Amino acid sequence: MILKTVINLFYVVHEGLKNSENGVKNERLLIIGNDTSIIKQLKGFLCKTYDLSFARKAKTARTLLGLGVFSVAILDMGIFPHPDTSEEGLKILEDLPILAPSTKVVAITSHTAPQAAIQAVKLGAADYCEKPINPDVLQIILSRAFRMQALEAANRELLQQTDESLNLCGMLSVSPGMQDLFKKIRKVSVTDYPVLISGESGTGKEMAANALHQLSLRAKKPMVTINCGAIPENLMESELFGHEKDAFTEAVDRKKGKFEYADSSTVFLDEIGELPLAMQVKLLRFLQEGTIERISGKKPLALDVRIIAATNVDLKAAVEKGTFREDLYFRLNVVPLKLPGLKDRPEEIILLAQHFLQTESRSLKTRRVSFSPDAIAALMAHNWPGNVQELQNRIRRAMATISSQSITAGDLGLETCGSQQAEKPFYTLQEARNRAEQDCIIQALAIAGNNITLAAKLLETTRPTIYDLVFSESRISRSEKAI
């Protein structure tokens, strides 16, 4: 069996070299099937266009697909050991995301079995061609498949080559405001100054805190995260600063607090506005003196801990109400960082959506999935009250429920732009032009896998122009909601 595999691999290389010497395009095409007449026909009109390789059995096909060298494959659904049904072909398509996630497959089906073609496309086939094969039709289908594969490959390459300034410890951004924030995080990370991160829920405050820690000299030790709103008030002091044995009834042993575990590292105090006033006094003392005391402790403990705090409430207003200490606010707010809401940076919606889609697809090991044009339009029109977290959750929900390769606005739980604007009887010339531009952008983004850089190349324009149009259309969509 090993010898057969080696022979097959040698055959692939030998055929590719032979075709290259003959001046053939270096586009590799794998033909999977054991129908001699079909193979002979395909070889006759494809050998001058592509580097051809053949797999007559399903096991050989899996081996060759696993090489990852074929841009496109033709799959005769009736393949050994079940040549009379589509069973084996469908199994190969089911395993395609793992075997060869970047290979486009064109299924060859019988005109008497239309359900096989539908099922093949549902499982990830790029297209299908019915028997008897029309060479002209198949050439068009193959040309389209190679084009799709090339666009996706270019998209992946562009993503891999993305400037580091667009990615900061997992935070993605292309907006000027967020880029300025990234620069500030890089500068502040090398200091030990306290940082206060503010922003609406779901904007990524914990990710910003993690970036500050990961870029600091304290990154060798893990950051300790404390959610001030999730710990009962009567347990707060023990959780943060620890206690001695017999400090209270349940204290059967000495316990270290989270601050001690964070010595030489960073403490991230999330929802700092929920910290009780009594604990605010003790936190202020630590910020002033760098020491803590366990409950019933006899002496203070000196710790080297950097404090990063985050809040989604207005601490200035809390100070005025008397629910937050003014002196603690000034101690924490040495370096303020403000995270904007997603509605204030609409040029990043598609970038983040595509990132989450790819992440979830890899995690679930699913077939290739993309956003439909109406989904892209709905993403851009939505106001995003839950910010980045809402965007990620909607994509996860869609991935858990879809049964096709395309995510629609309905899958995301969003209204289509058409339904939002149905009551408007007509558009001005400017609105019509804007909508025509939007349609072009949506189509280009869909083809480019929602990569803005690649979409700009397809439209023969620049990324800033795409961003300007996105901003313009986003404002139009929201203004029309109010009409």
Buried (B, 14 or more C-beta within 10 A) or exposed (E): EEEEEEEBBEBBEEBBEEBEEEEBEEBBBBBBBBBEEBBEBBEEEBBEBBBBBBBBBBBBBBBBBEBEBBBBBBBBBBBBEBBEEBBBBBBBBEBBBEBBBBBBBBBBBBEEBEEBBEBBBBBBBBBBBBBEBEEEEBEEBBEBBBEBBEBBEBBBEBBEEBEEEBBBBEBBBBBEBBBEBBEBBBEBBEBBEBBBBBBBBBBBBBBBBBBBBBBBEBBEEEBBBBEBEEBEEEEBBBBBBBBBEEBEEEBEEBBEBBBBBBBEBBBBBBBBBBBBEEBBEBBBBBBEEEEBBBBEBEEBBEBEBBBBBBBBBEBEEBBEEEBBBEEBBEBBBBBEBEBBBBBBBBBBBBBBBBBBBBBBBEEEEBBBBBBBBBBBBBBBBBBBEBBBBBBBBBBBEBBEEBEEBBBBBBBBBBBBBEEBBEEEEEBEEEBEEBBEBBEBBBBBBBBBBBBBBBBBBBBEBEBEEBBEBBBBBBEBBBEBEEE
